[in-house]
């Protein structure tokens, strides 16, 4: 299985029931019917990771201020 890592995107659009995410080197095409069914899980996972990332960052800032 090949993995694609999209660090950022400069273009996002949809046509023909496909979602396109494009950066300078890659293009990811997702079937919208499949994606929409997975969207609640994707949103939950992203929210959890974002929250954890912010907690970790705040803890590092607090620790650096104590020094």
C-alpha positions in Angstrom: 0.0 0.0 0.0 1.4 3.4 -1.0 1.1 6.2 1.6 0.6 9.9 0.6 1.3 12.6 3.1 -0.3 16.0 2.3 1.3 18.5 4.6 -0.6 21.4 3.1 -2.9 22.2 0.3 -3.2 25.2 -2.0 -6.3 24.0 -3.9 -9.4 22.2 -2.8 -12.4 21.7 -5.1 -15.1 19.1 -5.9 -16.5 17.9 -9.2 -18.0 14.7 -10.6 -18.7 13.5 -7.0 -14.9 13.7 -6.2 -13.1 15.9 -3.7 -9.6 17.1 -4.8 -6.9 18.2 -2.4 -3.8 19.5 -4.2 -0.4 20.8 -3.2 2.7 21.5 -5.2 3.7 17.9 -5.6 0.6 15.7 -5.2 -3.1 15.5 -5.8 -5.4 13.4 -3.6 -8.8 12.5 -5.0 -11.5 11.2 -2.7 -14.9 9.7 -3.6 -17.4 12.0 -1.9 -20.0 9.2 -1.2 -17.3 7.3 0.8 -15.8 10.4 2.4 -19.1 11.8 3.7 -19.8 8.5 5.5 -16.3 8.7 7.2 -16.6 12.4 8.0 -17.9 12.1 11.6 -15.0 9.9 12.5 -12.5 12.1 10.7 -13.7 15.2 12.5 -13.7 13.4 15.9 -10.1 12.1 15.4 -8.9 15.5 14.2 -10.5 17.3 17.1 -8.9 14.9 19.6 -5.5 15.3 18.1 -5.7 19.0 17.9 -6.8 19.3 21.5 -4.0 17.0 22.6 -1.5 19.0 20.6 -2.6 22.2 22.2 -2.4 20.7 25.7 1.1 19.5 25.0 2.1 22.9 23.7 0.7 24.8 26.7 2.4 22.4 29.1 5.8 23.0 27.4 5.2 26.8 27.5 4.4 26.6 31.2 7.4 24.4 31.9 9.7 26.9 30.1 8.3 29.8 32.1 9.2 28.0 35.4 12.9 27.8 34.5 
